[in-house]
Amino acid sequence: MPLALSPGHSIAMAGFFTKARFLRQQPAPELERRLGFAQGRLGAGWWLLFLQQMPTPNDFEFMGYSHMSGGVAQGHLRPGPTAEQQLKTGKFDVFGMKRRTILQTFRLSGPDRLAKVVPVADQSGAMPYPPGTGFPQWKLIQPLTFKVVTRIDPGHVYSGDYA
């Protein structure tokens, strides 16, 4: 069953997100390629959502870049540890890295604001995600509030501002 989304409304969601700057002026086939959606997945259009609250270190996981299908290097070919699991295995201070990411990388306004793409078409039975071409990505593991900004219809691009 498709999500009931409407511009201006808020919805709590988990899952993958990126920065709005990477979504602006991109036709659906290009976004599919860059984000790692199956070809045609955004063909019926897509929803643009902006995160409304800053995640805490416990709210998200590092997923590397979109060429890492599911956050896993070569994940589309050979499942393995996610980017965050690899950092932990390497004994990195992941919690500290998350705090720095929140302070230095995450934004709730402007072109670097945190954004999510949601396909208009029903997601049940969706194919696995192929590797994208390298947008930074993170994954909310706790649902946080997003504002539904707009619906991008087939053949259109997001050309609005970042408000």
N, C-alpha and C positions, 0 to 999 in steps of 0.2 A: 504494500500500500504506500503510495507516495506521501511524503510529508506535506502537511498543510502549512505552507509558508505564505506570508503576505508582507509586502514592504512596510517598514516602520515597526513591525512587531518584533518582540524578543523571543528567543528560544534557547534553551539550555542544550548544548551538544558537546560531545567528545569527538575524538578522531583527528585526522590530519589537518594542519593549517600551514599557511605560509605568509608572505608579505603581500600587501595589496599592489605594490609597484609592479610585480611580476604578472599581474592579471589584466592591467589596463591596456587597452587597444589590441588585445589578442583575440583573433577569431577562434571559435570553438575547436576546430581541428588542431590548431596550434597549441591551445591550452591542453588538449588531450595528450598531445605529443610531449609537451614540456612537463606536465604534472604526472603523467603516467596513467591516464585513463585509457581504457580500451577504445579503439577507433569507433567513432559514432556514439560514444557514451554521452556526450554533451549535445548530440544532434537535435534533441528536442528543446534545447536551451539549458540554462543553468542559473542558479541563484547565487548572488554575492552576499556574503555575511561578514560583518566586522565584529571582532571580539570587543566586548564592552567592559571587561574587567581584566586586570593584569593577572596572569597566572602566577602561582607560587611555585617554588621548586618541586613540590609534591604533586602538582597538577599536570605536569607534562613530562615527556621523554624526548630525548634527542633521537631524530630519525635520519640524520645526515642530509643528503640531497635526494631529489626525486628520482635520480637514476638508480637509487637503491630501493628497489621494489619492496614495499613494506618495511623500509628502514634497514634492509638486509643487503649487503654487497652480494651481487649475483643472485639475489633472492628469487628472481623469476626463473633461474636455472637450478639453483641449489640452496635450499633453505639453510639458514645458519643464524648466528647471533645478530641482533640488531646493533645499530650504531651505539646506542647507550650501553648495551651489554658488553660490547667490545671495549668501551671506555672503562667500565667497571672491572673487566678482566685485566686491563692494563693498569689497574690500581690508580686511576685518575681520581681527583676529587670532583666527582660528578655533581654533588650538591653545590659546591663552590662554583663550578662552571655554570650551573643553572642560575645561581644568584647573579653572576656576572652577565649572563645572557639577558636576564630580565632587565638589568640596569643599562646595559650597553647596546642591546640589539632590539628588544621588544618595544613596540610603541603602540599606543591606542589612538593616535592621530597622525595625519600626514601620510606620505607615500609608503613609509615603512610600517604602517599599522598592520596589525595581525588580521588576516582574512581567511575565509574558508569558501571553497567552491562546492556547491551541492547540485548534482544533476537534477533537472526537472523530472526526467523519466523515472519510473519505479526502479528501485535498486535491487529488488528481489531477483535472485538468480544471476546477478551481475558477474561477469567474467573476472578472473584475477587481474590485478593491476599490472600492466607491463612496466618496465623501467621507463622513467621520464628522461629529460635531458639536463637536469641539474638545478632545479630550484631548491633553495633551502626549505627544509620541512621539519616540523615538530609534530608530536601527537599528544593531544589532550587525553589524559587517562581519567580525568574527573570532568564531568560536564560543567561547562562554564557558559555564561550568557553571551549570546551573539545577537546583534541587531540585523534583521533582514534588510539589506540596503535596496536591492533591486533584482528583478528577474531580467536576464539577458535572453532575448528571444533568438531563435535560429537565424543565422545570417547577420546578426548584430554583434557589436563588441561593447565592452564596458569602457565608456569614455568620460565618465563623470569625475567628480572630484573625490577626495578622500575623507569627506565629512560623514 
